[in-house]
Amino acid sequence: MELTDIPAPNDPVFAKMRTRCARAYIDHKAELGVPDASDEEIVARVDEINAILLGGLSRAMRGDAGTAAWMANYRWFCELLVELIEGSEGAPLDG
């Protein structure tokens, strides 16, 4: 697959990964700073949350200020990424 052939994040090929992310974000609303957000709001913003958390992880991996605190607060996100990389799939949100 050419780099230009990579589907958009909302492509159906990523549906199971997005579902798993949504479930994790719903479980960790407080850590995300949105304890009162509805599950529907979280699901609708999965791609935005992914981008924010990946940006935070990038800064943490560079050793920017606050790395230890970020890694402690978002350890669950790092574990989620490992799970996704290893190929574990989530159940559909409506399943």
Short mmCIF file of the C-alpha atoms (twelve columns), coordinates in Angstrom:
data_MODEL
# 
_entry.id   MODEL 
# 
loop_
_atom_site.group_PDB 
_atom_site.id 
_atom_site.type_symbol 
_atom_site.label_atom_id 
_atom_site.label_alt_id 
_atom_site.label_comp_id 
_atom_site.label_asym_id 
_atom_site.label_seq_id 
_atom_site.Cartn_x 
_atom_site.Cartn_y 
_atom_site.Cartn_z 
_atom_site.pdbx_PDB_model_num 
ATOM 1  C CA . MET A 1  0.000   0.000  0.000  1 
ATOM 2  C CA . GLU A 2  1.329   3.387  -1.019 1 
ATOM 3  C CA . LEU A 3  1.370   6.103  1.604  1 
ATOM 4  C CA . THR A 4  -1.237  7.969  -0.438 1 
ATOM 5  C CA . ASP A 5  -3.529  4.900  -0.314 1 
ATOM 6  C CA . ILE A 6  -4.073  5.114  3.439  1 
ATOM 7  C CA . PRO A 7  -7.792  5.504  4.165  1 
ATOM 8  C CA . ALA A 8  -9.157  8.457  6.134  1 
ATOM 9  C CA . PRO A 9  -9.531  7.895  9.907  1 
ATOM 10 C CA . ASN A 10 -13.323 7.642  9.571  1 
ATOM 11 C CA . ASP A 11 -13.107 4.979  6.828  1 
ATOM 12 C CA . PRO A 12 -15.056 1.803  7.671  1 
ATOM 13 C CA . VAL A 13 -11.795 -0.170 7.623  1 
ATOM 14 C CA . PHE A 14 -10.997 1.466  10.992 1 
ATOM 15 C CA . ALA A 15 -14.462 0.975  12.529 1 
ATOM 16 C CA . LYS A 16 -13.421 -1.680 15.043 1 
ATOM 17 C CA . MET A 17 -10.411 0.351  16.193 1 
ATOM 18 C CA . ARG A 18 -12.523 3.500  16.527 1 
ATOM 19 C CA . THR A 19 -15.099 1.516  18.503 1 
ATOM 20 C CA . ARG A 20 -12.428 0.273  20.903 1 
ATOM 21 C CA . CYS A 21 -11.109 3.805  21.329 1 
ATOM 22 C CA . ALA A 22 -14.619 5.134  21.983 1 
ATOM 23 C CA . ARG A 23 -15.204 2.517  24.667 1 
ATOM 24 C CA . ALA A 24 -11.923 3.423  26.367 1 
ATOM 25 C CA . TYR A 25 -12.660 7.148  26.203 1 
ATOM 26 C CA . ILE A 26 -16.110 6.591  27.685 1 
ATOM 27 C CA . ASP A 27 -14.514 4.604  30.520 1 
ATOM 28 C CA . HIS A 28 -11.957 7.383  31.116 1 
ATOM 29 C CA . LYS A 29 -14.091 10.526 30.814 1 
ATOM 30 C CA . ALA A 30 -12.778 11.890 34.110 1 
ATOM 31 C CA . GLU A 31 -9.141  11.521 33.053 1 
ATOM 32 C CA . LEU A 32 -10.007 13.262 29.779 1 
ATOM 33 C CA . GLY A 33 -11.436 16.171 31.738 1 
ATOM 34 C CA . VAL A 34 -15.018 15.671 30.548 1 
ATOM 35 C CA . PRO A 35 -16.705 13.666 33.308 1 
ATOM 36 C CA . ASP A 36 -20.178 14.903 32.359 1 
ATOM 37 C CA . ALA A 37 -19.920 14.347 28.610 1 
ATOM 38 C CA . SER A 38 -22.506 11.992 27.174 1 
ATOM 39 C CA . ASP A 39 -21.386 8.753  25.597 1 
ATOM 40 C CA . GLU A 40 -22.761 10.072 22.298 1 
ATOM 41 C CA . GLU A 41 -20.530 13.165 22.527 1 
ATOM 42 C CA . ILE A 42 -17.488 10.973 23.112 1 
ATOM 43 C CA . VAL A 43 -18.337 8.689  20.190 1 
ATOM 44 C CA . ALA A 44 -18.849 11.689 17.899 1 
ATOM 45 C CA . ARG A 45 -15.411 13.075 18.788 1 
ATOM 46 C CA . VAL A 46 -13.258 9.932  18.732 1 
ATOM 47 C CA . ASP A 47 -11.012 11.251 15.961 1 
ATOM 48 C CA . GLU A 48 -10.444 14.542 17.802 1 
ATOM 49 C CA . ILE A 49 -9.680  12.733 21.060 1 
ATOM 50 C CA . ASN A 50 -7.276  10.435 19.208 1 
ATOM 51 C CA . ALA A 51 -5.424  13.452 17.813 1 
ATOM 52 C CA . ILE A 52 -5.191  15.172 21.205 1 
ATOM 53 C CA . LEU A 53 -3.951  12.050 22.995 1 
ATOM 54 C CA . LEU A 54 -1.467  11.157 20.258 1 
ATOM 55 C CA . GLY A 55 -0.123  14.713 20.433 1 
ATOM 56 C CA . GLY A 56 0.277   14.388 24.188 1 
ATOM 57 C CA . LEU A 57 2.010   11.042 23.790 1 
ATOM 58 C CA . SER A 58 4.340   12.541 21.196 1 
ATOM 59 C CA . ARG A 59 5.344   15.322 23.598 1 
ATOM 60 C CA . ALA A 60 5.779   12.818 26.425 1 
ATOM 61 C CA . MET A 61 7.973   10.584 24.265 1 
ATOM 62 C CA . ARG A 62 10.194  13.585 23.479 1 
ATOM 63 C CA . GLY A 63 10.634  14.156 27.190 1 
ATOM 64 C CA . ASP A 64 8.893   17.513 27.279 1 
ATOM 65 C CA . ALA A 65 7.998   19.028 30.643 1 
ATOM 66 C CA . GLY A 66 5.327   17.050 32.448 1 
ATOM 67 C CA . THR A 67 6.244   13.719 30.859 1 
ATOM 68 C CA . ALA A 68 6.020   11.686 34.063 1 
ATOM 69 C CA . ALA A 69 2.667   13.201 35.012 1 
ATOM 70 C CA . TRP A 70 1.250   12.697 31.506 1 
ATOM 71 C CA . MET A 71 2.382   9.086  31.408 1 
ATOM 72 C CA . ALA A 72 0.901   8.452  34.851 1 
ATOM 73 C CA . ASN A 73 -2.440  10.044 33.942 1 
ATOM 74 C CA . TYR A 74 -2.704  8.415  30.521 1 
ATOM 75 C CA . ARG A 75 -1.106  5.033  31.070 1 
ATOM 76 C CA . TRP A 76 -4.432  3.507  30.054 1 
ATOM 77 C CA . PHE A 77 -4.098  5.197  26.636 1 
ATOM 78 C CA . CYS A 78 -0.663  3.662  26.114 1 
ATOM 79 C CA . GLU A 79 -2.104  0.260  27.056 1 
ATOM 80 C CA . LEU A 80 -4.947  0.831  24.587 1 
ATOM 81 C CA . LEU A 81 -2.442  1.526  21.813 1 
ATOM 82 C CA . VAL A 82 -0.556  -1.673 22.615 1 
ATOM 83 C CA . GLU A 83 -3.838  -3.600 22.520 1 
ATOM 84 C CA . LEU A 84 -4.720  -2.097 19.140 1 
ATOM 85 C CA . ILE A 85 -1.262  -2.743 17.720 1 
ATOM 86 C CA . GLU A 86 -1.415  -6.345 18.841 1 
ATOM 87 C CA . GLY A 87 -4.659  -6.720 16.907 1 
ATOM 88 C CA . SER A 88 -7.250  -7.007 19.646 1 
ATOM 89 C CA . GLU A 89 -10.614 -5.894 18.329 1 
ATOM 90 C CA . GLY A 90 -13.503 -4.326 20.197 1 
ATOM 91 C CA . ALA A 91 -17.153 -5.225 19.896 1 
ATOM 92 C CA . PRO A 92 -19.421 -2.917 17.878 1 
ATOM 93 C CA . LEU A 93 -20.967 -0.118 19.917 1 
ATOM 94 C CA . ASP A 94 -24.427 -1.409 19.098 1 
ATOM 95 C CA . GLY A 95 -23.492 -5.011 19.924 1 
# 
